[in-house]
Structures are given as C-alpha cells and as structure tokens.
Amino acid sequence: MSLAVLSPQEQRIQSEIAGKPLPYRRGRTRDILNTFQDVRPQVDVERAKYFTESFRQTEGQPLILRWSKALYHIAEHITVYIDDHQLLVGRGGSQGRYGILYPELDGDFLGLAIEQMPTRQESPFTVSPADARIVIEEIAPYWQGKTFHENLAKALPAETLKYTYDPQDPLKSRFIVNETASFRSSIQWVHDYEKVLKRGFAGLKAEAAEKLAGLDPLSPTDTMEKAPFLEAVIIVCDAIVLWARRHADLAEDLAARETDRQRRQELLQIAATCRHVPEQPARNFREAMQAQWFTQMFSRLEQKTGTIISNGRMDQYLYPYYQQDIADGTLTDETVLEWLECMWLSMAQFIDLYISPTGGAFNEGYAHWEAVTIGGQTPDGRDATNELTYLFLQSKREFPLHYPDLAARIHGRVPARYLYEVAETIKDGSGFPKLINDEEVVPLLLAKGAGFNEAFDYAVSGCAECRMPNRDTYTSPCAYINFPAAVEMTLYNGKMKLYGDEIIGLATGDPRLFTTWEEFWQAYLAQHINFLKHAFIQQHVIIGLRVRHFAWPLGSALHDLCLKECKDIHEPVIPGGIDLGYFEFMGYGTVVDSLAAIKKLVYEDKKITMAELIDGLEHNFEGREILRQRLLNAPKYGNDDAYADAIAKELDRQCVMFTQRYSQELGVHLDLRLVPFTSHVPFGKVVSATPNGRRAYTPLSDGSSASQGADINGPTAVLLSNYSSKNMDFRERAARLLNVKLSPSCVAGEEGTEKLVSFIRTWCDLKLWHLQFNVINRETLLAAKAEPEKYRNLIVRIAGYSAYFTDLSADLQDDLIARTEHAAV
C-alpha cells in the first residue's frame, strides 16, 4: 500500500509488514507484552467459584456482610501470580489475557455463554473443559432463579417487558427500549484513590471500628443497618490487606529461587512494598502506584462495574509522590515511564467479559474504559497541568498499546504546550486521548448541585462520562432507547418489519392518510414519548430491585458519604449525594435525517408520496435507487444545516423536557445522553430501512455524530450542528459522544498540528462535551479488513475506547470505514 501521508501508527504497521519489529524503548515492556499479545483471552472461574462458595455458607445474613465475607474468601483462596519481568503485581485471574465471571448478575446466561463464548463473533473467549465443568456443575446451579436478570424480567410490567425482552424468551433482548442493568452491577465509577494513598486501609478500618464501637446498642437502626455495614467495611479492609500480603509471600518465595541478581532484588522490593501498601499510607511513588493498582484490581473482583473501575486523576493524586522522589533523587522520568507501562500491561491482561449475547454485542473488540484523566483544573479553579501530565502523554505516544483509555480535560485557559502535545498525541493515530470539555461539564455539575471544588475536581469515568468522588452516588445502569425504531413504528402503525404482525408500539394510524407534516410529527412524538415512558418504568423497577441483589463494601468504604451515613453505595438514597444518571438516545443522526427527509420531500416539496416512500422502505430500496438518492440528498444533520439541526434540537428538547418533568419521581437526574459504545450496530440489526436512505438492518448513527458519510461540509460544520442542536436552557443533559475521522495528510507537520489545536479550541469554545479522533487513511482500513493477519496491531477509536481493528466484527469494521474521512480541518 502506497499513500502520500501516513500517521505514525500507520508507519509502524508498514514497518511490521516489511519485517521490522515495533520499537520498544524498554526491554521489560517487550518481554511482558510478548507473553500475551495475540493470544485469545480465557475465562477464569476462580472468582465466581469462591464467591459462590461463600454465598452458600452465609444464607440469611445481611447482603453487605455476605459480600464482604465473599471477598475475604476470595482473597484467602484465589491464586496469586507475579508475572515475569513485572514491577507491579495483582491480577484477578490466570496469567495471560483473562476474564472473570459474576454469576450473581447474569448467571442464568452461564450455560449459553459456556457454549457460545469460544465461537461468538463479538469478543470470543476460550474456556477449558475443566472450568466449563466447574461452571455447569458447581456455580450455575446455585444461582438459578437468584440472578438479577431473572428477577428483573419477572418484575417488569408486561407492557414494558415487550419493549425490553422477547416475552417468550427473556434471554433475548428486543433492542428497542433496552435495559443495561443485567450485564453490569453499576454504571461507570471512579474511586477516591487519594484516600488509600494518604490513609491506607488500616486508617479506613480504624475509622469503621471507632464508629462501630460508638453505635447505640439499643437502636434498631444502628443494630440492623449500621452495624452490618461497618462490620463489612472492616472485613473488606482485612481482605485486601490479606491479598496484598499473599503477594508479598509469593515474591519472597520467588526471590529465594531466583538466580538473576537484578530480578531477585526486584522481587524483594515487591515483597516489601506489598507488606506496606495498601494497608499503610504510601511513602513514595512506587508504593503509591502499587496501592492504587491493588485497589483498582480488588474492585474488579468485588463486582462488575460498567466500563470497569476508572483510574481518576492520576496526574494529580500521584504528583506529590513524584515531586518528593524527584527532589530527593530516588526517581527519574524514565523510571516513571517504565512503571506506567507496567500498569498499562497489567490492565491489558484483564478483559471485561460480557457473557450475555446483548452485553457482548454492546461492547465489541474487548471493550475497555479504565480511563486515566489528565489536565483540567484544580479544586480551586487553577490549571492543573504538571510534569506528570506530559509524561502520561509521552507514554501514550511511545507505547503502542490501546491501554489505558487516556482522557484529556480541556478548558479555556490550558497551556499552549499542553494543547500542542495533546494534538501531537492525537496525530499518532491510535485514537488517544479523547477530550472532555470543562467549559461544558463544570457548569452542568454546578447546576445539578455540586460545589465549585467538587465540579472542578471531576474525573472521566467511562466512555464519555465523569464522576465526582465522594459526591456522586448513583450506580443504577440505565436504558438505551432505539429511537429509529420509533420512526419505523410510526411508518408501520406500531409494527416493526423484523417482528412481523406483532403490534409493539402505539397504533398511531396509517401515515399514507396523513395530509400534513404536523400529523406525522405528532404520530412520531407519540411513539417517542411512549419509549421514554417505558424507559422510566424500567428504571423505577431497577432502582428498587438492585439493592436486594448487590452490595459494594469496598466502594462504599472509599466514599465519604457512605462511610458517614453507614450506607452501601447501591442504596437508592445516600444523604448528601448527587444522583447523576442518564438514558441513551440511540441513532440520533438516523432519526434526524429520516424526519428531515420526510418533512422536506413528502410534505414540503412533494417530490415523493408517503406511499412511494413506504414502498421503497419495504423493499429495502431494491429497484428504487432514484428514490434512495433523493433521500440521501435531503438535508442532513452534521453539515451546519439549519433545517436538519432545528429538527435535531426539537428531538433533544422533547427528551430533556420529559426527564425534567419525571426524573424527580425516580429521585435522580436521569439526563439525556448520546453515547452508544458499539451498540448502534446491534440496535441497527432490528431496524429496517429508514427514510434517510439507510438500508435495512445496518448500523445506526453513533452518538452525536452525523450518519455515516452524511457530513460533507467538513468537521467544523459537524461541531456547529452539535452546538445548534443542544438545548442549553436545560440542565437535564449529559455526555454527547462525537467521533471525527481525519486523513493524516490534513494534520501533517507543524501546520497540521496548529490546525488541530485551533479545531480543539473551537470545540472548547462551543462548549461541546466530548471529542475523539481517528487519524487514519481509509485505504489502511480496507487493507486491514482484506488482510487482517498483516494488521493485527492496528488500533482504531471506536466509541469512547480504542481497540484492535481486526478484533471487530465485519459490521463494525464497515461502520468505521463508512464514516466520513475529512481531508481538512
């Protein structure tokens, strides 16, 4: 393949194809990566096995106590490993790439999963015969009838159930108004890691013990609620310390047998570190890194958090240890980079395993969002950039791995050097960092009740979301709503082609009899509002149900309000907390463009009739290409087109008006979000042809991006459409994911960097929430699809995370290829 300009990543790929290995500055990195790269991940059953064993023994006890005892049982018995060459220790499963099971969540899928995971298209896993037997004979039988998924299906009203699951088989999702609570125990989250570094779990345990001793022995609340909570905190503090000490024991055993002098010293240092942290406060950068990793990794053993537990503002809470060690001469930037790479390699071996078919389809390419947040502002509103910030960016440019998910906060006063290095890192072409805009996020957090210091100190926590440690308290996963299905139901009087004659939606009438746009619009709005109604009914059931199924003692111990009130974070109400949730608008561009085409071509210009449109849709445009071309050339969102953008803004407004009125009944800010992960692909597979010219059962538009290939007026027009479609007089809005694909030639050289910096500043000034880039040639993607064995290391940005292109399904690969590649910014 010969192209005029290649991104640095493409240059590396071409060097590999030519037989030149990837350059690594550190041999340790290369040696660790070689142990697991290109190896399919395997299922490790130990966490599920020991969790289940403990739950069998604690029937009838308070749930939070059962959970903490299960974690102690896991810490006591799970196999501990120390990988060759590693400086950082702690993993939740076997060596190599692995995923773990959470049968308490979706154990009713286990039999199906064991059968399908090795061969499924989306993110396959291997399962050994021995582990398969353990799952089928020991784990699954206990959880039958007890899982959250089963009880949710039973609890939903029949009218809501039909939008959620196949009423005859609740294991199958409908992908219409889709719950997401059954394949994750919590939405995205960030712990207060600084608390661990400064106090250690010994300090947290002492606080809980003091509170326990001070309880009123005559109080029923203290006896039945607070005492079990505090006992659970004490047990879980002991559990993570025990786990760390077992690593210390192993390191000493390995050191005694080690013949290489340098490695023996490293193992002895690992042992000393693990005996001190996370039990005691960290004393240096090495201990701070290890304490953070133990906390993050043990959290993964505790429960399945959507998008994994994120890392928070690492350049902030690690900075005092960096400053101290640099000042006394015990640390160099080169050592910091080596430690960071050790952490990224450890992250890369834990694969977030979704065992339900729906969860797997939502999160293709072994999805991961363990965000590391850099930049932003200090709690008092000053720019937060420091020397560590730049080392994180350097690490991402130097180390060709798609872990971690680096997120850069941007505000109006960021240093020029910071923006320059962010732009240079984006130009590398692997999709990092994604950008989050303080100018949008901070005011919204303030409007929802945060203090200035809390809002300034937010951390990116998932695909495009953020959390305020010690103030955010909402954990219930929320609905993904397939609004293109509402368009289809409007066209077919409550039916969808895929589901035959079943009337799923409202019977809003035959649109061929409508004489005005207003009649069609009102019919669509009825379907739209009906979807929102059932999403909120779902959420009402989920909020009440989850507290009976999940507990989070470690996460609660690390939250100031939970420890103060002696309440588990999964409780519906934590006094003093801010409950920030969301519902998902799936296929935003698809809906906008479809409605714009109907309004313009059918009712205003009268170039086609409704009967002709429906006929073309029913035949998936076969033999009707002239019709399809007219639809494709109708006004499109993403082009700074006032006609389309006005419809987009009204759709946005209908959603924020609904949630402004009804989310208070749920006790939560249930805000509008446009962040689909990869779910716009499976959601598209249930929606037939749409009036924007999209063919049947192909992917929907993603996030707040334009429909694939529809944005023809350049990337600035994409930004302006996003700006024009927001209802800024409402606070009931959350993340809007925005993908932009650029050709490497348009950002080449210093001039290209300056253009990219200016583009980012424009995005910041427009107060748009999120922005991420693919800087790649279309020809590279086509070549990678045709010859995947040559492009195994090609990394692309998907939807809030990056993944290897060859790990994606053909549908998602085609979706990436179809996105507009802008040749100028």
N, C-alpha and C positions, 0 to 999 in steps of 0.2 A: 504494500500500500504506500502510495507516494502522495503526500499532502504538502501544501506550501508552508503551513504553520502547524506545529504540534504543541499541545500542552506538555509541561514537564512529565506528567504521568504517561501520556501517550509516547513520549520519547523513551521512557523507561520500558514500556511494553515492547516497543520496536527493538530495543536493545536485547531484551529477553528473547524475542523471536529470532534474533540474529545470533543467539547463543552466548550472549554476555549476561552474567548473573546480575541481579539487583545489587547496587552498592549499599553496604551497611557500615556505618562508622564504628559500630561496636560488635565484636565477635560474639559476645554474650547474647545479643539480640538475635543474631542469625542462628545461633545454636538452639535457642529455645524455640524460635519460630519453626525451624526445620522438624521439630518433634511432632507438630500437629497440623501444619499447613497442608491443605488439600486432602485432609482426612475427614470423612463424613462423621458428624458428631454421633455419640452413642447415648442411649438412655441409661442413667444411673438410678437405681431403685432404693439406695440406702436411706435417703432422707424420708421417702414415703414409707419404707418398711419400719423404721424406728418411730416415726410419728404415729403410725397405726398401732404398733405395739403398745406405746404409751397410752393412747386413747382407749384401748381395750381395758387398761388397768385403772382408768380414772373416771369411769362412768359415774354420773350423778354429781360430780364436783362442779364448782363454778367454771365456766368456759375459759376464763383468762388464766385460772390456775392450771387447768388441763393443758393449755397451750404452753405455758412456761415449763411445766414438767416434761412435756414432749420435747421441747427444745433442750432441756437438760439431758434427757435420754439420748437425743441425737448427739449432743456434744460429747457425751460419755462413750458412745459406741461407734459413731461414724468413722470410717477410715480416714486418717490424716496422711497427707502427702507433702513432700518437699521435692519439687522438680529440680532436676539437674540444672545448674547454672543460675537458678533464680536467687534473687536477693529478697524478694517479697514472698511471704507464704500465707496459705489459707485458701482452700478451694472447697466447693460443695459437692464434688463428685470425683469420679475416676480421672486418671491422667489422660491428657489429650482434650479434644473438644467434647463437651458433655452437656446434657440437660437433665433436670430433675423433675419429679412428679409431685403434684399437690392433690392427692385424691379427695381431700375434704372439699375441694372446689368443684371438680368435674369428674369425679371417679366413675360416674356412670358411663363415661366415654372410654374407660380403660380397655375394655375388650375390643372395641372397634379400633382404638388407637394402636394397640399392640399388633393388630392385623395390618393396619394401613400405613403406619409411620415409615417402614422401610421403603415403600414404593410410592408414597404420595408425591404429587408434583411439587407442592409447596413445602420447602424446608424439610426434606426427609431425614430421619434418624435411624440408626441401626439399633437393634435390640437383641441381646444374646438370648439363646434358648433358656438358659438358667434364670436370667432376670425375668423373662416372659412368664416362666412358671411361678416365680415369686409374686408377680403382679396378679396373675389369674387366680392363684390358689391361696395366697396369704393376704393381699392388700384389697383387691376389688370386692371380695365377699363382705368384708366388714362395712364398707361404705355404701353398699347397695341400699337405696332408699334414704340415705342420710345426707346426700350431697346437696350443695346449694342449688345447682342446676335443676335437679329433680323437684325440689321444693318450690323453686320459683315457677316452674312450669305449672305446678298444681295450684299456685296462689293467684296466677293471673286470671282476670275475668275472661270468659270465653270470647267476648268481642275483641279484647286486646290480644288474646293468645293467637288469633288467626293472622294478625299482622306480624307476629313475632316468630312463631314456630309453625311447622306443619301440624295441624291439630291431631292428625293421626299418628305422628311420629315426632315428638318434641326434641329428638336428637337432631332434627333437620331445621335449620334456620330458614325463614322466609326471605330475609334480606329486604324487608320493607321498613318496618319500624323495629330495628334490631337491638335487643339488649346486648350489652357487653359485660355485664356483671358476672356472668357464669364462666368466663375464662380468665379472670383476674380477681384477686381479693381486694384490690384497691386501685384507684387511678394513680397516676404518676405522683412521686413523692421525693422529698429531699429531707434528710435528717440534719439535725444540728450537730455536725461533726466537731465543731469547735468545743462543744460541751465535753465530748470524750477526750479531746486533746488536753484540755485545761484541768479537768476534774478526774478523769478516769472512771471506770465502772465501780471502783471502790468508793469514790465520792458519791456516786448516784445510789449505791447500795446503802451507804451510811445515812443519806437523807431519807430513803424509804424506811429504813429501820427506825429512825427517830420519829417519823410520822406514825409508824405502826405502834410504837410504844406509847404515843400520845393520844391514841384513839379512846373514845368514851366506851368502856366495856358494856354499858347499859343501852347504848344507842343501837337500834336495829339497822340504821343506815351504815354506821361505822362497822358493825359486825358482818352484815350481809353483802356490802358493796365495797367499802373502802379497804377493809382488812384483806379480802382476797386479792384485790388489785395490788396492794403494797407487798403482800407475800409473793405475788407473781413477779413483781419487779426485782425483788431480792433474789429469787430463784434464777431469773434470766441473767442477772448480773453475774451470778456464780457460774452460770452455764457458759457464757462467752469467755470468762477467765479460765475455766477448765479447758475449753477448746484451745485457747492460746497456749496454756501450759503443756498440753499434749504435743503441740508443735515444738515447744522447747525441748521436751524429752526426746522427740524424734531427731531433732537437729543435733543434740548431743550424741545420740547413738550413731548417727551417720558420720559425725566428726571423728568418733573413735575408730571408725573403719576406713576413713578417707586417707588416701596416700598422697594426694596433691596438697602441698602445704598451703597454697592460697585458698583453695576451696575449703580446707579444714578450718582456716581462720574465719572464712565467711560463715560457715555453719555454726561455729561457736558464737559469733556475733549475732546470728539469727536467734540462737537459743537465749542469749542474754536479753535481746530485745523482747522476745515473746514472754519472758518471765516478768518483764516490767510493764509492758503495754499489752492490751488496753486496760489492765487493772489500775495502773497508776498514771498520773499525768505524763505526757510526752516531754522529754528533756531536750530533744534535738530533732532535726529534720528527718532523719532515718526513723526514729520512733514515731513521729507524727504520721509519716506515710504508712507505717505498718499498723498503727492503731486505727487509722481511717479505713484501711483495707479490711482488717478484721471486722470492723463494724458493718461495712457495706456487705461483706460476704456472708456474715451471720444473718443479716437481714434477709438475704435471698433464701436462706434455709428456713427462715421464720414464716414467710408467706410469699405468694406470687403477686408482686406489685406490678400493675400495668406500666410498661416501658422500663421496668427494672428500677431499683433504687438509684437515683442520680447522685452525683458527687458534690453538688453545691459549688460554692465559690472557692475553688481550690487555690487560686492565686491570692486570695485574701486570708483564709484561716491558716495556710501554711507559711505565709510570708514572715511572721515574726521568727519562726524557727530558721528559715532561710537567712534572714538578716543576721541572726545571732551566730549561726555557724559560719557564714561568710566572714563576719567580723573577726571571729577567733581563729580563722584559718583551717577549720576542720571540714570545709565543704567547698567544692568548686562547681561552676555551672555545668561542666562536663559530667560530674557525678550526679547532679540533679537530673540531667537528661537521661542518664542510664537508669536511674530509679523510676523516672516517668515511663520509660519504655518497658521496664519490668512490670509496672502496673497495667499498661495497655495490653501486654501479652497475657497477663492473668485474666483480664476482662475478656479477651478474645476467646478464651477457652470455655467460659460459661455461656451456653447458648440458651436463650429464653425459649423454652419448649411449650408450644401450644398443642395440646393433644386433641382438642375438638376440631372437626373439619372447619368450622367457622373461624375459630381463632387462628388456625394455620393459614387460611385464605386471607385474613386481615393483615397478616404480618409476614409477608414473603421475604425470602432472601436472608433468613435467620436474623430477623429484625432486632435491633438493639438501640436503646436511647439512654445509656448511662451518662447523661450529659455532664460535661465539665464546663462550668461557667467561668468566663474571664471578662475583665474590664468592668464597665458600668460605673457605679458611683458608691461612695462610702455612705454609711448610715447618716452622716451629716451633710450629704449632698455634694461632696467634692469628687473630682475624678479619681477613680480607684486604680488606674493603671500603675503597675510597678514592674520591677525586673523579672519577677516570676511570670507575669503576663506574657512577656516576649519569649520566655523560654518555652511556654506551652505552644505558642505559635511556631517557634523553631522546631520543636519536637514533631508537630504535625507535618511540617514541610519535609523534614528529614526522614521520617519513618513511614514507609508506605504500608500502612495498616488502617483499616476502617474503624478501629477503636482508638480512643473513646469518641463519643459524639461531641465534638467541640462546639461550643456555643459562645459567640462573642456579643456582649451587650454593647449597644451604640447609643450615644446621646449627643446633644448638640455641641458639647464642649470637649469632645475627645481629642487627645493629642494627634497632631498630623502624623507622627511616626506610627502610632497605633493603627490608624486607618490605612496607612501605606502597607504595613505588614499584614493586616487583615486581607487587603486586596491581593498582595503577593501570594498569600496562602490560598486564597480562592482560585487564583490563576493556576495553581498546581494541577487542578482538575479533578480532585477526588471528592469534591463537594463540601469541603470544610473551610472555614467554620460556617455554620448557619448564624444568621444575625437576628437579634431580638432588640426591639426599639424601646429604650427607656422613655422616650417622649410620648409613646402611646401607653405603655404598660403602667408606669408610675402613676399618672393621673387617674387611670381606671381603678387601681388598687386603693388610692386615696378616696375615690368616690364610693367605694364599697366598704369603707370603714377603717382602713389601715392608717397608722400613724406615718409621718414622713420618714422616720428612721426605718420602719419596717418595709415601707414601699421601696425605698432606695436600696434596701439590702436583699431584694428578691433574688432567687436563683432559678435558672432554667431547669425544668424537672422532667421533660419528656420531649415529645415531637416538637412542639412549639409553645408549651405551657410554662408556667412559672409557679413557684411556691415561696411563701414567707415562713421560714422555720419558726416554730413557736407561736404562730398566729393562725395559719391555715389549719382547718380541722375537718374538711370534708373529704371522705375517701370513697364514696359510692360510685362505681362506674356507671356511665350514663348511655343514653340511646344514640344510635346512628340512624338517621332518618333519610330514606331514599326518596327525595322529592321528585326526581324524574318519574318514579312510579306513580306519583300523584298526577303528573301530566298524562301518563298513559291511562290512568283510571278516568280522567276527565274525557279523554278521547273515546273510551270504550264503556262509558256509563258504569263505572265501578269495577270493571274487569281488567285483567291483565292477560295478554296472549299466552304467556307461559302456563298460567293456571286455568286455562280453558274457560268454561262457563261459570265457574265459581264467582259470585259477586263478593269481592273482598272489601272494596271501598264503598263510598256512598253512590247511590243511584242519582246522578246529577243531571240526567237527561241525555238525549241523543244530540251531540254538538252539530250535526248536519242540519238541525232545525233551528239553531241559534242564528239570529239575524244581526247581532251586534257584538263587538269586542267585549263590551261590558257584560253581556250574558256569559260569554266564555270565561272571562276573568272571574266572575263570581262563582262559576262552577268549579274552576280550578281552586279558588280560595277555599271553598268548602272542603275539598279533598285535602288541601294543605293544612288547614286548621284541624281537621279530623286526625291527621297524622300527629300533629302536636298534642292533641288531647290524649291519644293513646300512649305517646312517649311519656307524658307526665303521669299517667296512670301507672305505667311500668315503674317509673321512678319512685312513686309513692309506695308501691309494694316492695321494691328493692330496699329502700331505706329502712323500712320496718323489719325486713327479713334478715338482713345481713348480720345484725348484731347477735342473732341467735346461732350464727354459723362461723363467725370469725372473731379472733382476738389478736391483739398486736402488742404484747407486753414490752418488747424491746423498743419498738417505735414509740410507744406511749411513755416509756421511761426517759426517752430523749426529747420529749415535748414538755415545755414548761407548764402549759395549762393543764395537760393531762396529769402530770405529777402533782400539781397544786390541788386539783379537784378530785384526784384519785379515780379517774375515769379512763377507760380504754378509748383510744382514738376512734374506734369504729362506732362508738355510741352516737346516736343521731344528733345530740346536742352536747357540746363542750362549752360551759360558760366562758365568755370572753373570746371565743374563737370566731373566725370568719369562714363561713362555709361557701367555698367557691367551686361550683360545678359547671356543667355545660351540656348541651345537646348538639348533635352534629348535623349540619346541613350538607348532605351528600349530593354531588352533582350540581353545584351552584351554576357553573357556566352552561351546563347542558340545559337546565331549566330556563335560565335567562334567554339563551339563544333560541330555544324552542318557542317560548312565548313571544319573543320579538318577531320571529318568522311568521307565526300565526297572525299576530296583530297587523303586521305590515302587509303581508302578501294576501291574506284571506279577507281581512275586513277593511283595510285602508286602500290598498292599490287594487284589490280584487283581481290579482293575476292568476290565482288558483281558487278553486272552491274547497270547502271543507270536505266534500265528498271525494274530490280528487286527492286531497291530502291523505285522508284515511285510507283510501285505496292504495296509494303509494306506500304508506307505512305498513299496511297489512301484507304487502308483497315484498317488503324489505327493499323497495326501490328497484327490484328486478324488472327490466324493460321500461323503467321510468326514470332514466338518468337526467332528462331535461328538468323534471320536477326536482330531483335531488340537487342539481346545480343551482336552481333558483333558491332553494332553501339554504344551501351553503353560502350563497352570496347575499343573504339577508343580513341586517345589522347584527353585529356580534360583540359580545362583552369582551373586554381586553384590548380595545382599539381606541379608547377615549372617544367613544361614540355616544353622544348624549341620549340617543334613542334607546339603545340597549342598556346603558348604565342607569337610566331612570327606572326601567323595569327591575334591574338588579337591586336598586336602592329600595324599591317598594317591597320586594320579596324579603329583603333584610328587615325592613320595618315591620312587616307582619309578624316576623319571628320575635323581634325584641319587644313588640307590644304585647304579644301573648305571654312571654315569660315575665315581663314586668307585672302583669296582672296576676299570674297564677303561681309563680315560683315561691312567693311568700307563703303559700299554703303548704309547701314542702319544707319550709324553713331553710332555704338555701338560695344563693344566687345561681340559678340554673341558666347560664348565659348561652348565647348563640356562638357556636364555634364552627370553623371550616378547616378541619384537619383530618383527612381521611386515612392516613397511613397508606396501605395499599388496598384498602377496602373498596375503592372506586372500581376496581377490577371485578371482584365477585358481585358487587351490587349491580354492575352493568350487565352481568350474566342473567339477571332476571328481568331486565327491561328491554322490550322490543324496540324496533326502530322509532326514532324520535324526530320531531319536526325541525330540528336544526340540521338534518341531513346525516345524523349518526346512524350507522347500520345496527341491526338488532343484536343485542347481547354482547356488544363490545364495551370497552371501559367507558365510564362516565368521566366528566371533567374532574380534576382533583383540586381540593382545597379552594382557595380563592383565585386560582389560576384560570386562564382562559381555556376554552375547549381546545383539544389537541389540534394545532395547526390554524386556529381561528385568529390568533393575534398576529396581524400582518402589518401593523403600523409601528413596530419597534417596541423595545422594552419600556421606554418612558411612558408610552401610551398604556401599557399594562399597569404601571404604577398609578396613572391618573384614573383609570377605570376603577381600581381598588379604592382610591380616595373618594371618587364620586359616588360609590355605591354604599359607603358607610353612613349610618345614622348616628352622627356624633353627638346628637342631643339626648342619646340614651346611654346609660352605663351598662346595660344588660348585654354586653358583647365581650367575647373572649378572643382566643387566638384565631388568626387568619393565616393559613399557610400559603406561601406564594413561591412557586417554582419559576425560575428564569433559566433558559438554556442559551449559552453564548458560544459562538465559534471562537477557538483560540486566537484566530487572526485578529479579531476585533479588540482584544485586550493585550496584544503583543507589545513587548518593550515597555519603556518608561511612559510613553504616551498612552499606551493601553492601561497601565496602572493608574495614571491620573484620571482617565475617563471612568474607570471603575470606581475610584474614590469619589468622583463627582456624582456618579449614579447612586452610590450608597448615601451620600449626603442628601440628595434629593429625596430618596426613600425615607430618610430620617426626618426631614423637614415636613413631609406629608403625613407623618405620624401613622405609618403603617406598622403592624405588629411584627411581622416576620418576613424574612427574605432568605432564599438559598439558591445556589447556582449549580448548574452543570456546565463546565467549560470543556467542551469535547466536540470533536467532529462527528457528524452523522455517519461518515464513512467508517469511522472506528467502530461505532455500534453495529453497523451492518456486518462488518468483518468479524466482530466478536460473536455475533449470532450464527454466522456461517461456519466459523472455525473456533468453537469455544475452547478447545484444548490449547490454542495459542494465546488466549486472552484471559487465562484463569485469574490473573492478578488485576484485572481492570475493575476499578471501583467507580460506582456511579451514585449520585444522590437520588434517593427515591422520594420519600415523603417524611422529612424530619429526621432521617437517618441515611447513612450510606451503606451499600452492600456490594458484593461482587456481582457484576452483571451476569455472569454465567450461572449464578445461583438462582436467578429469577425465572419465573415461568415465561413461556413464549408470549403470552398475552401481555405481561407486564413489560417485557423487553420491547414489544411492538408499541406499547404505550409511550415508553421513553423515546423511541425513535420518532414517533409521530409528533412529539412536542416541537413547537416552532424553535428553530435554531436562529437566533438573532445574530446578524453579521455586523451590527454597530450598536454602540451604547452612547 
